[in-house]
């Protein structure tokens, strides 16, 4: 059995072990000597059919190496790799050519899956970056609000100092009014008008004292509320900082996933490329 017949006899086994659908054609310098289509590829060749002019005399066969040509789907409706290799006899003379057309369907499906994974990872990374930016803005706003709350507490303390001064003035005014009323009573009818004024002064003093007490009470409540709000915003700020840290770690993981996907895509391309 010569090498061509031996090769023809091995075709069923070759097709059995191939990962993809393959169409195998064997030809000499003039005609097709063997043809086996695949489920996806069938050029309708027959044994004994003459070769196209450009294939005659092994014009499309490199006698020294295997040649791989990617064929796009636009040409035959199915994309495939055309693998042409020289067949030589024991003397090293070129006696036949073999063409194996390997479907790229699985490879393209794998590429689509990897592209989809990368697309999802990229979209997820964009969204996480957007969230991270908002978290940083929230953290900055919380810090600013906390600072404003601190200033408000300090200002309320200053107002409390002012009310303390007013309270002191009110007490002094009340004392003066009391002394004036005593003096008016001592002088009798001649001091009646002065007594009325003294009573009004005392009444104003008491009203001022009560108003001051109310203001101090309100300020105390406001101060307590602001201090609580400040603590709440400090908690929000701490949570935001933690969130930013977690998001940053998540972004790093996604970038690693993207890199792994690219490496896997490159590796899988090497596995299914017949070069």
Number of C-alpha atoms within 10 A of each C-alpha: 7 8 14 21 11 10 16 18 12 11 16 12 9 13 17 11 8 10 11 17 19 26 22 24 23 23 25 21 16 17 19 20 21 21 21 21 17 16 9 15 20 15 12 8 16 14 14 13 13 17 17 9 9 9 17 16 16 19 11 14 22 14 18 11 10 15 18 17 13 15 18 13 11 8 8 12 11 14 20 24 21 20 19 22 21 20 21 16 12 8 6 9 11 18 16 24 25 24 22 20 26 26 23 22 15 13 17 14 11 16 16 13 13 19 15 12 16 20 13 13 19 16 12 14 20 13 13 17 17 11 15 20 14 14 21 16 13 16 23 15 14 21 18 13 16 22 15 14 21 17 13 16 21 13 13 18 16 12 15 18 13 14 19 16 13 17 20 13 15 22 17 14 20 23 15 16 22 17 14 21 21 14 15 20 15 12 11 10 11 11 16 15 10 16 22 14 15 23 16 14 21 24 15 16 23 17 13 19 21 14 15 20 15 12 15 20 13 12 18 16 12 15 20 13 14 20 17 13 16 21 14 14 21 18 13 17 21 15 14 21 17 14 17 20 14 13 19 15 12 15 20 13 13 18 15 13 16 20 13 13 17 16 12 13 19 13 11 15 15 11 11 16 13 15 11
